[in-house]
Amino acid sequence: MQQLLELFWLFIKVNLLTTSGPASVGLLYKETVGTLMTYAQFVQAVSFSSILPGSDALQLAMFIGYTVRGISGALVALLGSILPPTVLIFGVVSILHRLRREAWVGRFVSGLMPAVSILMVLVAWKIFQNGNGGLVSLETFLIAAGSLVALLLDAPAPLVLLVAGLVGVFLG
């Protein structure tokens, strides 16, 4: 029982101190290797969690939990991983639910929309620069133009992404 509590608090701590991704892997490495698992087991856990579909952080948590205490360890590690963001989201939603009729909330969201749009344009611009002096290849331009036309014609976004990826494979 003590080991399960340690697992639970470990993943509560990791999810409160990091935003997942590489930072959580580094903290998990520091906290688990040598105490809960070996270096080889940790490398195997990171490898498996990276190649499987889904959230790397949750899969890594479950793998570490399973390595330490089997299925009960995996469930406890999963609970410790999802509890902090779940409580945070419930808190934000309850605050927003109380404020939803406030006029300033609507204006706040209206103010966010142009900023988010510009952020998306800047990200797209950086992707298009592609590290080659700002020049966009003909293939990249054709994929972007075709995707834009398809989306403007109300094609489903996942289908557009799939087709764009396949075109990239064949043109690349």
N, C-alpha and C positions, 0 to 999 in steps of 0.2 A: 504494500500500500504506500509506503514511503517513496518508493521509486516512481510510482504513478503521480504522486503529488509533485515530485521534483520535475517530472516531464511537463506536467500542466503548468507550473510556475515558469519553467524555462520558456515555453512557447508563449505564455502571456507576456513575459519580459521582452522576448524577441519582437513580438508584434506591437508592443508599445514603444519600443526604442528604434525600430527601423520601419521602412516603408516597403519591405520585401525586397526582392531582387538581390543584387550583389552584396548589399549591406547586411542583409539577413543571413546570407550564406557565410560571410566572414564572422559574424557574431556566433552563429551556430557552430562553426568550426572551432572557435575559441572555447565555447561552452561544452561541446560534446566530445571532441577527440581527446582521448586519454582518460576520460571519466566514464562516458556512457558507451563509447564505441571506438573502434580502431580507425586509424587514418584510412586504411583500405576500404573499410565499410563506409566511411563518410564519402570518399571519392565515388564509390559505387552508388550511394544514395543520390549524390548530385548528378551523376551521369543518368541514372534512370529517370529522375524527376525532370531532367532537361529534355529527354527525347520523347517522353510520353505526352499526349495531348492534355491540356488543362493547366491549372495553376501550378507552377513550379514550386512555389512556397508551400502550398498545401500538400503536394505529393512528397516533398522533402520532409515535412513534419511527420507525415504518416509513416514514411520509410524509417525515419529515425525512431519513432515510437514503436514501430513493429520490431525493429532490431533489438530494442531494449526490453520490451515486455510483451511482444506478440500483438494479438488483435486488440487487447485492452489498452496496450501502450499506444497503438496507432489511433484508437478512438480518443484517448485522453489528449494526445498531441494535436489531433485535429480540432478538438474542442478548445484547447488553449490557443490555437491559431485563429479560429473564426470568432471567438468571443469578443476580443477588443474591437475589431472593425464593426461587428454587428451592434454592439452597445453604442458605439459612436454614431453609426448611421441612424439607429433608433432615436438617439438624442437629437440629432440634427433634424430628422423628420418631425419629431414632436414639436420642436421650436418653430420650424417652418409651417407646420399645421396651425399653430396658434397665431402666426403672423400672416397667414395667406391672404387675409382681407385687408391688410395694411397697404396703402397706396405706394409707399416707398419701396416695398418688396417688388412690386411689378416694375417700378422704374429701375430698380437695381438690376433685375433680370434683363430689362431692355438695354441697360448700359453695358451689360456683359456681352450681349450678342455681337456688337461690332468688334469688341476686343478679341473674342474667341475666333471670329472670322479672320481677322488680321493675323492672329497666331497661326491659324491653319494655312493661310497664304504664305507666311514666312517659312513654315515647315516645308511646304511644297516647293518653295523657291530653293531652299537648301538641298532638297532631294534632287531637283533639276540641275543644280550646279554640278553635282556628280563629281566634284574634285578635278574637273578638267578645264579650269579657267572660266567657268560660267557658260560654256557651250553645251547646248543640248543636242544629243544625237538625234538623227532622224527617226530611229526606232523608238526612242523615248517620247519624242513629240507625237508620233503616230499613235502610240498606246494611250498617251494622255488625251489626245483629241478624240480618239474613238471612245474612250471611257466617258469623257464629258458628254459626247453626243448620246451615248447609250443611257446615261443617267438623266439627261434632259428629256429623253423619250420615255422616262419612268421604268427603265429596266431595273430589276432587283439588284441592289448593291452587291450582295454576295456573288451573284452570277457575273456581274461586271468584273469583280475582283478575280474570280476564277478564270474568266476568259482572258483578262489582261495578263495574268500570270502565265497562262499557257502560251499566249502570243509572245511574251517575253522569252519563254523557253525556246520557242521555234525561231525567233528573230535573233536571239543572242548566240 
